[in-house]
Amino acid sequence: MIRAITGTKDILPNDVIKWTYLEQLVKEIFTNFNYKEIRTPIFEETQLFARGIGEETDIVGKEMYTFSDRSGTSLTLKPEMTASVVRAFIEHSLGKLQTLNKLFYISPMFRQEKPQAGRFRQFHQFGAEVLGSDSPLADAEVIIIAYRILVSLGLKDLRVKINSIGIPSARENYKTVLRNYLKDKLPDLTEESKVRFEKNILRIFDSKAENDIKIMQNAPIITDYLDEQSLSDFQVVKEALNSAGIPFEVDPSLVRGLDYYTKTTFEIVSGKVGSQSALCGGGRYDLLINELGGTDTPAVGFAAGIERILLACENENAFTPDDSSIDFYIVVIEKNLDKEAFRLSCLLRENRIITEIDYSARSVKAQMREANKFKAKFVLFIGGDEYKEGCFNIKNMETGDQKKVPINDISSICAMFNK
């Protein structure tokens, strides 16, 4: 038997209901904030992610699905969306069409990492990118949107963590302070953190090793070394979140190790998904567009993992999407009327009425069982004395009430659903 590739997952019909519900909610909330959807290709030139994410990251160094096409061009299945959105922003001169671009996406991503709860090698994210504003209120807006989506799904066990990592010059000063703090503790760090000490010291905060965490708990706090503008902007973010009623906590260890990140960073975590607790995360990246060949453009955004969010929803029993009931099931009483049942089903479907019929010439009893299986709101019977009188007999499956409707009076059937 050929099975799905390790780290991938079939999304079966019963689960698709949940995905569709989440995706519709995401689109509604983004639309409410006047964000426009963007869709980018599944693969990009490898150099986009090498430059955009960074050669020293685990994503670029270990996790990307990279291959050469027939022309020898190195291509990569996109492991994240921000670089792709920025590439599209630059390529299509979106900044010249309007000053502020508020974009959102829902898309699959690909990373060859160890599969675990809520994490797959093909996974899906929704997220947003606000390109063209340096206002800290834009930072607050993306945090509010992310939080509102999660709360609207019924999630309660949430923590919003925020921090500021300042502008590059302030961050470089902080790195020097951090390096001095860690020098005599270097032998006690894990090998991975020792490498990070040399190449990207801020990423030691991301270590999951118990001793590394213990050492970093006493590290100098980055907000003590921020420039005045970053501190002022961070205060605006906090005040805006308070005014919107968003609960949050400042987490000094919440940093982004890439040089193009600036100022605000944030995560929203759940206590219901195990060790991989972050449901979404983001921050300001004012230097990335320039890094990828565009003009200096401030930007802020976030990404959220759909699989992990649905796992949290399942663990919290958070939401129950509308069931997959159908409007009508047509029961054929006399087998020679199967073509008439088919004709009628086509008419109903043309009027956006969800209809099913039997294609297996089963008994009336078996057809009724099937109607119950599909949770049909109504059953329409074709055949019997009512049909000879020129009528269909329609049964309300919830109340048990029955009524006759003339064969040619399709409008009365449609009126039952206001369609």
TORKOL-4160 file (C-alpha; in steps of 0.2 Angstrom, whole numbers, padded with zeros to 4 digits, m for minus):
419
<pt num="1" X="0000" Y="0000" Z="0000"/>
<pt num="2" X="0006" Y="0017" Z="m0004"/>
<pt num="3" X="0004" Y="0029" Z="0010"/>
<pt num="4" X="0005" Y="0048" Z="0013"/>
<pt num="5" X="0023" Y="0054" Z="0015"/>
<pt num="6" X="0029" Y="0055" Z="0033"/>
<pt num="7" X="0025" Y="0072" Z="0040"/>
<pt num="8" X="0010" Y="0075" Z="0028"/>
<pt num="9" X="m0008" Y="0072" Z="0032"/>
<pt num="10" X="m0024" Y="0069" Z="0022"/>
<pt num="11" X="m0038" Y="0081" Z="0028"/>
<pt num="12" X="m0053" Y="0070" Z="0027"/>
<pt num="13" X="m0071" Y="0077" Z="0024"/>
<pt num="14" X="m0076" Y="0077" Z="0042"/>
<pt num="15" X="m0061" Y="0088" Z="0046"/>
<pt num="16" X="m0062" Y="0099" Z="0031"/>
<pt num="17" X="m0078" Y="0106" Z="0039"/>
<pt num="18" X="m0067" Y="0113" Z="0053"/>
<pt num="19" X="m0054" Y="0120" Z="0041"/>
<pt num="20" X="m0068" Y="0128" Z="0031"/>
<pt num="21" X="m0075" Y="0136" Z="0046"/>
<pt num="22" X="m0058" Y="0143" Z="0052"/>
<pt num="23" X="m0054" Y="0149" Z="0035"/>
<pt num="24" X="m0070" Y="0158" Z="0033"/>
<pt num="25" X="m0068" Y="0166" Z="0050"/>
<pt num="26" X="m0051" Y="0172" Z="0046"/>
<pt num="27" X="m0057" Y="0180" Z="0030"/>
<pt num="28" X="m0071" Y="0188" Z="0038"/>
<pt num="29" X="m0060" Y="0196" Z="0052"/>
<pt num="30" X="m0046" Y="0202" Z="0040"/>
<pt num="31" X="m0060" Y="0209" Z="0029"/>
<pt num="32" X="m0067" Y="0218" Z="0044"/>
<pt num="33" X="m0050" Y="0227" Z="0046"/>
<pt num="34" X="m0049" Y="0230" Z="0027"/>
<pt num="35" X="m0035" Y="0218" Z="0023"/>
<pt num="36" X="m0034" Y="0211" Z="0005"/>
<pt num="37" X="m0029" Y="0193" Z="0001"/>
<pt num="38" X="m0013" Y="0189" Z="m0008"/>
<pt num="39" X="m0008" Y="0172" Z="m0015"/>
<pt num="40" X="0010" Y="0168" Z="m0020"/>
<pt num="41" X="0017" Y="0152" Z="m0029"/>
<pt num="42" X="0021" Y="0136" Z="m0019"/>
<pt num="43" X="0039" Y="0138" Z="m0024"/>
<pt num="44" X="0052" Y="0152" Z="m0026"/>
<pt num="45" X="0070" Y="0154" Z="m0030"/>
<pt num="46" X="0080" Y="0147" Z="m0016"/>
<pt num="47" X="0090" Y="0164" Z="m0014"/>
<pt num="48" X="0074" Y="0173" Z="m0009"/>
<pt num="49" X="0073" Y="0163" Z="0007"/>
<pt num="50" X="0092" Y="0162" Z="0010"/>
<pt num="51" X="0092" Y="0181" Z="0010"/>
<pt num="52" X="0075" Y="0184" Z="0018"/>
<pt num="53" X="0076" Y="0171" Z="0032"/>
<pt num="54" X="0095" Y="0170" Z="0034"/>
<pt num="55" X="0109" Y="0157" Z="0030"/>
<pt num="56" X="0112" Y="0154" Z="0049"/>
<pt num="57" X="0094" Y="0149" Z="0053"/>
<pt num="58" X="0088" Y="0131" Z="0055"/>
<pt num="59" X="0075" Y="0134" Z="0042"/>
<pt num="60" X="0088" Y="0138" Z="0028"/>
<pt num="61" X="0102" Y="0127" Z="0035"/>
<pt num="62" X="0092" Y="0111" Z="0038"/>
<pt num="63" X="0073" Y="0111" Z="0034"/>
<pt num="64" X="0070" Y="0118" Z="0017"/>
<pt num="65" X="0064" Y="0107" Z="0002"/>
<pt num="66" X="0076" Y="0113" Z="m0011"/>
<pt num="67" X="0078" Y="0106" Z="m0029"/>
<pt num="68" X="0085" Y="0111" Z="m0046"/>
<pt num="69" X="0073" Y="0112" Z="m0060"/>
<pt num="70" X="0078" Y="0107" Z="m0078"/>
<pt num="71" X="0086" Y="0123" Z="m0081"/>
<pt num="72" X="0097" Y="0121" Z="m0066"/>
<pt num="73" X="0088" Y="0135" Z="m0056"/>
<pt num="74" X="0088" Y="0131" Z="m0037"/>
<pt num="75" X="0070" Y="0131" Z="m0031"/>
<pt num="76" X="0062" Y="0129" Z="m0014"/>
<pt num="77" X="0045" Y="0125" Z="m0008"/>
<pt num="78" X="0041" Y="0140" Z="0003"/>
<pt num="79" X="0044" Y="0137" Z="0021"/>
<pt num="80" X="0036" Y="0153" Z="0026"/>
<pt num="81" X="0026" Y="0167" Z="0018"/>
<pt num="82" X="0034" Y="0184" Z="0023"/>
<pt num="83" X="0048" Y="0183" Z="0010"/>
<pt num="84" X="0036" Y="0178" Z="m0004"/>
<pt num="85" X="0024" Y="0193" Z="0000"/>
<pt num="86" X="0039" Y="0205" Z="0001"/>
<pt num="87" X="0045" Y="0198" Z="m0016"/>
<pt num="88" X="0028" Y="0201" Z="m0024"/>
<pt num="89" X="0027" Y="0218" Z="m0016"/>
<pt num="90" X="0043" Y="0223" Z="m0024"/>
<pt num="91" X="0041" Y="0214" Z="m0040"/>
<pt num="92" X="0023" Y="0222" Z="m0043"/>
<pt num="93" X="0028" Y="0239" Z="m0036"/>
<pt num="94" X="0013" Y="0238" Z="m0024"/>
<pt num="95" X="0021" Y="0252" Z="m0014"/>
<pt num="96" X="0019" Y="0264" Z="m0029"/>
<pt num="97" X="0000" Y="0259" Z="m0031"/>
<pt num="98" X="m0004" Y="0264" Z="m0013"/>
<pt num="99" X="0006" Y="0270" Z="0002"/>
<pt num="100" X="m0001" Y="0257" Z="0014"/>
<pt num="101" X="m0003" Y="0239" Z="0009"/>
<pt num="102" X="m0013" Y="0228" Z="0021"/>
<pt num="103" X="m0012" Y="0210" Z="0015"/>
<pt num="104" X="m0017" Y="0193" Z="0022"/>
<pt num="105" X="m0015" Y="0175" Z="0016"/>
<pt num="106" X="m0019" Y="0157" Z="0019"/>
<pt num="107" X="m0007" Y="0145" Z="0012"/>
<pt num="108" X="0002" Y="0128" Z="0014"/>
<pt num="109" X="0021" Y="0129" Z="0019"/>
<pt num="110" X="0035" Y="0115" Z="0019"/>
<pt num="111" X="0049" Y="0112" Z="0031"/>
<pt num="112" X="0058" Y="0095" Z="0033"/>
<pt num="113" X="0058" Y="0095" Z="0052"/>
<pt num="114" X="0054" Y="0081" Z="0064"/>
<pt num="115" X="0035" Y="0079" Z="0064"/>
<pt num="116" X="0027" Y="0081" Z="0081"/>
<pt num="117" X="0010" Y="0087" Z="0089"/>
<pt num="118" X="0003" Y="0101" Z="0078"/>
<pt num="119" X="0018" Y="0101" Z="0067"/>
<pt num="120" X="0020" Y="0093" Z="0050"/>
<pt num="121" X="0031" Y="0094" Z="0035"/>
<pt num="122" X="0017" Y="0101" Z="0025"/>
<pt num="123" X="0008" Y="0113" Z="0036"/>
<pt num="124" X="m0003" Y="0128" Z="0034"/>
<pt num="125" X="m0003" Y="0145" Z="0040"/>
<pt num="126" X="m0014" Y="0161" Z="0039"/>
<pt num="127" X="m0006" Y="0178" Z="0042"/>
<pt num="128" X="m0005" Y="0196" Z="0038"/>
<pt num="129" X="0008" Y="0209" Z="0032"/>
<pt num="130" X="0006" Y="0228" Z="0034"/>
<pt num="131" X="0018" Y="0236" Z="0022"/>
<pt num="132" X="0021" Y="0255" Z="0022"/>
<pt num="133" X="0018" Y="0261" Z="0040"/>
<pt num="134" X="0030" Y="0263" Z="0054"/>
<pt num="135" X="0016" Y="0267" Z="0066"/>
<pt num="136" X="0016" Y="0257" Z="0082"/>
<pt num="137" X="m0003" Y="0257" Z="0081"/>
<pt num="138" X="0000" Y="0245" Z="0066"/>
<pt num="139" X="0009" Y="0233" Z="0077"/>
<pt num="140" X="m0005" Y="0234" Z="0089"/>
<pt num="141" X="m0018" Y="0231" Z="0075"/>
<pt num="142" X="m0010" Y="0214" Z="0069"/>
<pt num="143" X="m0009" Y="0208" Z="0087"/>
<pt num="144" X="m0027" Y="0212" Z="0090"/>
<pt num="145" X="m0032" Y="0203" Z="0074"/>
<pt num="146" X="m0022" Y="0188" Z="0079"/>
<pt num="147" X="m0030" Y="0188" Z="0096"/>
<pt num="148" X="m0048" Y="0191" Z="0090"/>
<pt num="149" X="m0047" Y="0176" Z="0077"/>
<pt num="150" X="m0041" Y="0164" Z="0091"/>
<pt num="151" X="m0054" Y="0170" Z="0104"/>
<pt num="152" X="m0068" Y="0170" Z="0090"/>
<pt num="153" X="m0064" Y="0151" Z="0088"/>
<pt num="154" X="m0068" Y="0149" Z="0107"/>
<pt num="155" X="m0050" Y="0147" Z="0113"/>
<pt num="156" X="m0048" Y="0153" Z="0131"/>
<pt num="157" X="m0031" Y="0146" Z="0137"/>
<pt num="158" X="m0021" Y="0160" Z="0128"/>
<pt num="159" X="m0007" Y="0171" Z="0133"/>
<pt num="160" X="m0001" Y="0186" Z="0123"/>
<pt num="161" X="0017" Y="0189" Z="0125"/>
<pt num="162" X="0026" Y="0205" Z="0118"/>
<pt num="163" X="0043" Y="0213" Z="0118"/>
<pt num="164" X="0053" Y="0225" Z="0109"/>
<pt num="165" X="0070" Y="0222" Z="0102"/>
<pt num="166" X="0074" Y="0240" Z="0096"/>
<pt num="167" X="0083" Y="0247" Z="0081"/>
<pt num="168" X="0099" Y="0238" Z="0075"/>
<pt num="169" X="0111" Y="0250" Z="0084"/>
<pt num="170" X="0103" Y="0247" Z="0101"/>
<pt num="171" X="0102" Y="0228" Z="0097"/>
<pt num="172" X="0121" Y="0228" Z="0093"/>
<pt num="173" X="0124" Y="0236" Z="0110"/>
<pt num="174" X="0114" Y="0224" Z="0119"/>
<pt num="175" X="0122" Y="0209" Z="0110"/>
<pt num="176" X="0139" Y="0216" Z="0117"/>
<pt num="177" X="0132" Y="0216" Z="0134"/>
<pt num="178" X="0124" Y="0199" Z="0132"/>
<pt num="179" X="0141" Y="0192" Z="0125"/>
<pt num="180" X="0150" Y="0198" Z="0141"/>
<pt num="181" X="0137" Y="0190" Z="0152"/>
<pt num="182" X="0138" Y="0173" Z="0143"/>
<pt num="183" X="0157" Y="0172" Z="0142"/>
<pt num="184" X="0161" Y="0163" Z="0158"/>
<pt num="185" X="0145" Y="0153" Z="0156"/>
<pt num="186" X="0150" Y="0147" Z="0138"/>
<pt num="187" X="0156" Y="0130" Z="0144"/>
<pt num="188" X="0139" Y="0126" Z="0152"/>
<pt num="189" X="0129" Y="0130" Z="0136"/>
<pt num="190" X="0124" Y="0116" Z="0124"/>
<pt num="191" X="0134" Y="0114" Z="0108"/>
<pt num="192" X="0120" Y="0122" Z="0098"/>
<pt num="193" X="0120" Y="0137" Z="0109"/>
<pt num="194" X="0139" Y="0139" Z="0108"/>
<pt num="195" X="0137" Y="0140" Z="0089"/>
<pt num="196" X="0124" Y="0153" Z="0091"/>
<pt num="197" X="0135" Y="0163" Z="0103"/>
<pt num="198" X="0147" Y="0165" Z="0088"/>
<pt num="199" X="0134" Y="0167" Z="0074"/>
<pt num="200" X="0118" Y="0173" Z="0081"/>
<pt num="201" X="0118" Y="0176" Z="0100"/>
<pt num="202" X="0100" Y="0181" Z="0102"/>
<pt num="203" X="0094" Y="0164" Z="0096"/>
<pt num="204" X="0101" Y="0157" Z="0112"/>
<pt num="205" X="0085" Y="0163" Z="0120"/>
<pt num="206" X="0076" Y="0150" Z="0108"/>
<pt num="207" X="0085" Y="0135" Z="0116"/>
<pt num="208" X="0074" Y="0122" Z="0124"/>
<pt num="209" X="0088" Y="0114" Z="0134"/>
<pt num="210" X="0084" Y="0116" Z="0152"/>
<pt num="211" X="0101" Y="0122" Z="0157"/>
<pt num="212" X="0102" Y="0135" Z="0143"/>
<pt num="213" X="0085" Y="0141" Z="0149"/>
<pt num="214" X="0091" Y="0143" Z="0167"/>
<pt num="215" X="0106" Y="0153" Z="0162"/>
<pt num="216" X="0096" Y="0164" Z="0150"/>
<pt num="217" X="0083" Y="0168" Z="0164"/>
<pt num="218" X="0096" Y="0179" Z="0173"/>
<pt num="219" X="0103" Y="0187" Z="0157"/>
<pt num="220" X="0102" Y="0206" Z="0155"/>
<pt num="221" X="0085" Y="0212" Z="0149"/>
<pt num="222" X="0085" Y="0219" Z="0131"/>
<pt num="223" X="0072" Y="0233" Z="0135"/>
<pt num="224" X="0085" Y="0240" Z="0147"/>
<pt num="225" X="0096" Y="0244" Z="0132"/>
<pt num="226" X="0083" Y="0251" Z="0120"/>
<pt num="227" X="0084" Y="0268" Z="0111"/>
<pt num="228" X="0071" Y="0281" Z="0116"/>
<pt num="229" X="0061" Y="0279" Z="0100"/>
<pt num="230" X="0059" Y="0261" Z="0102"/>
<pt num="231" X="0054" Y="0263" Z="0120"/>
<pt num="232" X="0041" Y="0276" Z="0115"/>
<pt num="233" X="0034" Y="0265" Z="0102"/>
<pt num="234" X="0033" Y="0250" Z="0113"/>
<pt num="235" X="0023" Y="0261" Z="0126"/>
<pt num="236" X="0011" Y="0265" Z="0112"/>
<pt num="237" X="0009" Y="0247" Z="0108"/>
<pt num="238" X="0005" Y="0243" Z="0126"/>
<pt num="239" X="m0007" Y="0257" Z="0128"/>
<pt num="240" X="m0016" Y="0252" Z="0112"/>
<pt num="241" X="m0018" Y="0234" Z="0117"/>
<pt num="242" X="m0025" Y="0240" Z="0134"/>
<pt num="243" X="m0037" Y="0251" Z="0126"/>
<pt num="244" X="m0043" Y="0237" Z="0115"/>
<pt num="245" X="m0045" Y="0225" Z="0130"/>
<pt num="246" X="m0031" Y="0213" Z="0125"/>
<pt num="247" X="m0023" Y="0205" Z="0140"/>
<pt num="248" X="m0004" Y="0204" Z="0137"/>
<pt num="249" X="0013" Y="0201" Z="0147"/>
<pt num="250" X="0030" Y="0208" Z="0143"/>
<pt num="251" X="0042" Y="0194" Z="0140"/>
<pt num="252" X="0060" Y="0200" Z="0139"/>
<pt num="253" X="0066" Y="0183" Z="0132"/>
<pt num="254" X="0055" Y="0185" Z="0116"/>
<pt num="255" X="0067" Y="0190" Z="0103"/>
<pt num="256" X="0070" Y="0188" Z="0084"/>
<pt num="257" X="0088" Y="0183" Z="0079"/>
<pt num="258" X="0087" Y="0190" Z="0062"/>
<pt num="259" X="0095" Y="0207" Z="0058"/>
<pt num="260" X="0080" Y="0214" Z="0049"/>
<pt num="261" X="0068" Y="0213" Z="0063"/>
<pt num="262" X="0065" Y="0229" Z="0073"/>
<pt num="263" X="0056" Y="0234" Z="0088"/>
<pt num="264" X="0039" Y="0225" Z="0092"/>
<pt num="265" X="0039" Y="0206" Z="0093"/>
<pt num="266" X="0025" Y="0195" Z="0099"/>
<pt num="267" X="0018" Y="0178" Z="0102"/>
<pt num="268" X="0001" Y="0170" Z="0107"/>
<pt num="269" X="0003" Y="0154" Z="0116"/>
<pt num="270" X="m0009" Y="0140" Z="0121"/>
<pt num="271" X="m0008" Y="0129" Z="0136"/>
<pt num="272" X="m0017" Y="0115" Z="0127"/>
<pt num="273" X="m0005" Y="0110" Z="0114"/>
<pt num="274" X="0010" Y="0103" Z="0123"/>
<pt num="275" X="0028" Y="0109" Z="0121"/>
<pt num="276" X="0024" Y="0117" Z="0104"/>
<pt num="277" X="0013" Y="0130" Z="0112"/>
<pt num="278" X="0015" Y="0145" Z="0101"/>
<pt num="279" X="0000" Y="0147" Z="0090"/>
<pt num="280" X="0006" Y="0162" Z="0081"/>
<pt num="281" X="0020" Y="0175" Z="0081"/>
<pt num="282" X="0026" Y="0190" Z="0072"/>
<pt num="283" X="0034" Y="0207" Z="0074"/>
<pt num="284" X="0040" Y="0222" Z="0065"/>
<pt num="285" X="0053" Y="0220" Z="0051"/>
<pt num="286" X="0057" Y="0237" Z="0044"/>
<pt num="287" X="0073" Y="0232" Z="0036"/>
<pt num="288" X="0068" Y="0216" Z="0026"/>
<pt num="289" X="0061" Y="0225" Z="0010"/>
<pt num="290" X="0077" Y="0234" Z="0008"/>
<pt num="291" X="0087" Y="0218" Z="0011"/>
<pt num="292" X="0077" Y="0210" Z="m0003"/>
<pt num="293" X="0080" Y="0224" Z="m0016"/>
<pt num="294" X="0066" Y="0236" Z="m0013"/>
<pt num="295" X="0066" Y="0253" Z="m0006"/>
<pt num="296" X="0066" Y="0256" Z="0012"/>
<pt num="297" X="0048" Y="0252" Z="0018"/>
<pt num="298" X="0043" Y="0249" Z="0036"/>
<pt num="299" X="0032" Y="0233" Z="0039"/>
<pt num="300" X="0025" Y="0222" Z="0052"/>
<pt num="301" X="0016" Y="0205" Z="0052"/>
<pt num="302" X="0012" Y="0189" Z="0059"/>
<pt num="303" X="0009" Y="0170" Z="0055"/>
<pt num="304" X="m0002" Y="0157" Z="0063"/>
<pt num="305" X="m0001" Y="0138" Z="0062"/>
<pt num="306" X="m0018" Y="0131" Z="0057"/>
<pt num="307" X="m0014" Y="0113" Z="0062"/>
<pt num="308" X="m0008" Y="0119" Z="0079"/>
<pt num="309" X="m0023" Y="0130" Z="0082"/>
<pt num="310" X="m0036" Y="0116" Z="0077"/>
<pt num="311" X="m0026" Y="0105" Z="0089"/>
<pt num="312" X="m0029" Y="0118" Z="0103"/>
<pt num="313" X="m0047" Y="0120" Z="0098"/>
<pt num="314" X="m0049" Y="0101" Z="0099"/>
<pt num="315" X="m0041" Y="0100" Z="0116"/>
<pt num="316" X="m0051" Y="0114" Z="0123"/>
<pt num="317" X="m0067" Y="0108" Z="0114"/>
<pt num="318" X="m0068" Y="0126" Z="0108"/>
<pt num="319" X="m0079" Y="0126" Z="0093"/>
<pt num="320" X="m0092" Y="0115" Z="0084"/>
<pt num="321" X="m0094" Y="0120" Z="0066"/>
<pt num="322" X="m0111" Y="0119" Z="0058"/>
<pt num="323" X="m0115" Y="0101" Z="0054"/>
<pt num="324" X="m0114" Y="0095" Z="0036"/>
<pt num="325" X="m0133" Y="0092" Z="0034"/>
<pt num="326" X="m0141" Y="0093" Z="0017"/>
<pt num="327" X="m0158" Y="0102" Z="0013"/>
<pt num="328" X="m0167" Y="0088" Z="0003"/>
<pt num="329" X="m0165" Y="0069" Z="0001"/>
<pt num="330" X="m0176" Y="0063" Z="m0013"/>
<pt num="331" X="m0184" Y="0046" Z="m0010"/>
<pt num="332" X="m0190" Y="0036" Z="m0025"/>
<pt num="333" X="m0205" Y="0025" Z="m0020"/>
<pt num="334" X="m0207" Y="0018" Z="m0038"/>
<pt num="335" X="m0191" Y="0013" Z="m0046"/>
<pt num="336" X="m0196" Y="0018" Z="m0064"/>
<pt num="337" X="m0196" Y="0036" Z="m0057"/>
<pt num="338" X="m0177" Y="0037" Z="m0054"/>
<pt num="339" X="m0175" Y="0048" Z="m0070"/>
<pt num="340" X="m0188" Y="0060" Z="m0063"/>
<pt num="341" X="m0179" Y="0061" Z="m0046"/>
<pt num="342" X="m0163" Y="0065" Z="m0056"/>
<pt num="343" X="m0172" Y="0079" Z="m0066"/>
<pt num="344" X="m0179" Y="0086" Z="m0050"/>
<pt num="345" X="m0162" Y="0086" Z="m0041"/>
<pt num="346" X="m0155" Y="0096" Z="m0055"/>
<pt num="347" X="m0168" Y="0109" Z="m0053"/>
<pt num="348" X="m0166" Y="0110" Z="m0034"/>
<pt num="349" X="m0147" Y="0111" Z="m0036"/>
<pt num="350" X="m0149" Y="0125" Z="m0048"/>
<pt num="351" X="m0158" Y="0135" Z="m0035"/>
<pt num="352" X="m0143" Y="0132" Z="m0022"/>
<pt num="353" X="m0153" Y="0119" Z="m0013"/>
<pt num="354" X="m0142" Y="0105" Z="m0006"/>
<pt num="355" X="m0149" Y="0089" Z="m0013"/>
<pt num="356" X="m0145" Y="0071" Z="m0014"/>
<pt num="357" X="m0153" Y="0056" Z="m0022"/>
<pt num="358" X="m0151" Y="0037" Z="m0022"/>
<pt num="359" X="m0141" Y="0029" Z="m0036"/>
<pt num="360" X="m0142" Y="0011" Z="m0030"/>
<pt num="361" X="m0160" Y="0007" Z="m0032"/>
<pt num="362" X="m0162" Y="0003" Z="m0014"/>
<pt num="363" X="m0178" Y="0001" Z="m0004"/>
<pt num="364" X="m0188" Y="0015" Z="0003"/>
<pt num="365" X="m0182" Y="0010" Z="0021"/>
<pt num="366" X="m0164" Y="0010" Z="0015"/>
<pt num="367" X="m0166" Y="0027" Z="0007"/>
<pt num="368" X="m0173" Y="0034" Z="0023"/>
<pt num="369" X="m0158" Y="0027" Z="0033"/>
<pt num="370" X="m0147" Y="0036" Z="0020"/>
<pt num="371" X="m0157" Y="0052" Z="0023"/>
<pt num="372" X="m0154" Y="0051" Z="0041"/>
<pt num="373" X="m0136" Y="0048" Z="0039"/>
<pt num="374" X="m0134" Y="0064" Z="0029"/>
<pt num="375" X="m0145" Y="0073" Z="0042"/>
<pt num="376" X="m0157" Y="0079" Z="0028"/>
<pt num="377" X="m0169" Y="0093" Z="0034"/>
<pt num="378" X="m0182" Y="0087" Z="0022"/>
<pt num="379" X="m0186" Y="0071" Z="0013"/>
<pt num="380" X="m0196" Y="0073" Z="m0004"/>
<pt num="381" X="m0205" Y="0057" Z="m0009"/>
<pt num="382" X="m0208" Y="0053" Z="m0028"/>
<pt num="383" X="m0221" Y="0040" Z="m0031"/>
<pt num="384" X="m0237" Y="0033" Z="m0023"/>
<pt num="385" X="m0254" Y="0041" Z="m0023"/>
<pt num="386" X="m0248" Y="0059" Z="m0020"/>
<pt num="387" X="m0238" Y="0058" Z="m0036"/>
<pt num="388" X="m0253" Y="0051" Z="m0046"/>
<pt num="389" X="m0262" Y="0066" Z="m0040"/>
<pt num="390" X="m0248" Y="0078" Z="m0047"/>
<pt num="391" X="m0240" Y="0081" Z="m0030"/>
<pt num="392" X="m0224" Y="0078" Z="m0020"/>
<pt num="393" X="m0225" Y="0073" Z="m0002"/>
<pt num="394" X="m0212" Y="0082" Z="0008"/>
<pt num="395" X="m0208" Y="0077" Z="0026"/>
<pt num="396" X="m0200" Y="0088" Z="0039"/>
<pt num="397" X="m0187" Y="0077" Z="0047"/>
<pt num="398" X="m0186" Y="0087" Z="0063"/>
<pt num="399" X="m0204" Y="0089" Z="0067"/>
<pt num="400" X="m0211" Y="0074" Z="0057"/>
<pt num="401" X="m0224" Y="0085" Z="0048"/>
<pt num="402" X="m0229" Y="0081" Z="0030"/>
<pt num="403" X="m0237" Y="0092" Z="0016"/>
<pt num="404" X="m0241" Y="0090" Z="m0002"/>
<pt num="405" X="m0233" Y="0102" Z="m0015"/>
<pt num="406" X="m0238" Y="0102" Z="m0033"/>
<pt num="407" X="m0225" Y="0094" Z="m0045"/>
<pt num="408" X="m0223" Y="0110" Z="m0055"/>
<pt num="409" X="m0222" Y="0121" Z="m0040"/>
<pt num="410" X="m0203" Y="0122" Z="m0037"/>
<pt num="411" X="m0204" Y="0140" Z="m0031"/>
<pt num="412" X="m0213" Y="0134" Z="m0015"/>
<pt num="413" X="m0199" Y="0121" Z="m0012"/>
<pt num="414" X="m0186" Y="0135" Z="m0014"/>
<pt num="415" X="m0196" Y="0147" Z="m0003"/>
<pt num="416" X="m0194" Y="0134" Z="0012"/>
<pt num="417" X="m0175" Y="0139" Z="0012"/>
<pt num="418" X="m0177" Y="0157" Z="0006"/>
<pt num="419" X="m0165" Y="0153" Z="m0008"/>
